[in-house]
Amino acid sequence: MFTSFITRHWFSPAAIEIWSDNATLQAWLDVEAALARAQAELQIIPQEAADRIVTCCRAEGFDHDRLSQEIAFTQHPFVPVLKQLEERCGEPAAGFIHWGATTQNIFDTAIALQLRQTHAHLTSTLQRCEDHVGRLAHQHKATLQAGRTHGQHALPMTFGFKAAAWHAELRRGRERLVARADGAFLTYLGGAIGTFAAMGGKGRAVEEAAARLLGLAPARLPVRSSFDRVADYLAGFAVLAGTLQKIAGDIVFMQRTEIGEVEEAFHMGKVGSSTMAQKRNPSAALVLVSLCRLLDARMPLILSSMVRMDEGDSSATNVSDIVVSEMAILAASIADAAERVLGGLQVNEAAMARNLELTQGLIMSEAAMMQLSPMIGRHKAHHLLYEAAQETSTRGTPFADTMGNALKSVELADTRLDLSPSAYLGEISEIIRDGSSDAELQP
């Protein structure tokens, strides 16, 4: 999927590199090197053997074709790697490789290394997305726009209010990932079932030392059947995808021909259709929606792979080993796509002003009701304005006229109501100001 000539440009090159075969092999070897160094520090294996293992733990020179063939033949994903590493190290160092560890220890810890790299790329990209949206919120804090509920005009607002809501949710999504990262990027070196049985009473110390060398946290209770901490972190990807799919959907809606309130970046040569030359589709936003759906569809696999039989179950880890990498690439790709969309978004203030007038004043019906309520009660005001609004909708008569007739019926013909959209924005200015720090919303 990630290398298709049709969709290759959708996916983050940085994330694809982090999860490439060569980078994955190197992550495995980095864990083996850290294990050897930690065990040498604790005098479990000779220092000379650890030095040799560390020197040989470089992915360069490993025969990938041979690895692939031998993995298929042995039906084991790591023993052929160990075999080549043993050949490179020679005796006696070869006898101290992988001391007291099991394959899932290496894989789970390597995944933590790769997730940490992905996390760094993802969060820095999300920060730039926040910066783009923060500028939009600041620049358009007074740009009037129709607020909509259920696809219909509701109350007047500003585009800055919508952008500030995007900004706040993006910030929460990034902060959620940061908060979950410390509990997800862990070193798992407990051995066959997680009890450190093969490390002579020094297993927890080995895990602590290896964690320090790798820049991870120790799992402390490295039970192979526990996957909740990684699943919890990945759930943050799914929540983030929900936020960005919603934002992309807003943009697609607002770029409709009949609405035209925003438009994603366009350049000559960008084609909307092979037959309709006029099309300027929101293609980048639609790709963003697609990426979010692709990620969302994988979350149930992550949750199901938490269910692991006994103290080890490859039917679950086989799934997670594949899906974690896919979700990581998709999450980074989602952030990259969002940066492209948000960084180039064009706002059409004139279209927003035009659309605000489409209902001939109906968008101000609540404002009229709240001004009348102290005079005749909210319930009577609502009933009166409901009938006036339906007449406007049915006959096309301006709301000010139908409302004027309604006011005469209750002897309020001389009442003057303020039906200016700019006068019924509630606390939008304060919300935009207080919802994010001033620095975040500066141009």
Secondary structure, 3 states (H helix, E strand, C coil): CCCCCCCHHHCCHHHHHHCCHHHHHHHHHHHHHHHHHHHHHCCCCCHHHHHHHHHHCCCCCCCHHHHHHHHHHHCCCCHHHHHHHHHHHCCCHHHHCCCCCCHHHHHHHHHHHHHHHHHHHHHHHHHHHHHHHHHHHHHCCCCEEEEEECCEEEEEEEHHHHHHHHHHHHHHHHHHHHHHHCCCCEECCCCCCCCCHHHCCCHHHHHHHHHHHHCCEECCCCCCCCCHHHHHHHHHHHHHHHHHHHHHHHHHHHCCCCCCCEECCCCCCCCCCCCCCCCCCCHHHHHHHHHHHHHHHHHHHHHHCCCCCCCCCHHHHHHHHHHHHHHHHHHHHHHHHHHHHHHCCEECHHHHHHHHCCCCCHHHHHHHHHHHHHHHCHHHHHHHHHHHHHHHHHHCCCHHHHHHHHHHHCCCCCCCCCCCHHHCCCCHHHHHHHHCCCHHHCC
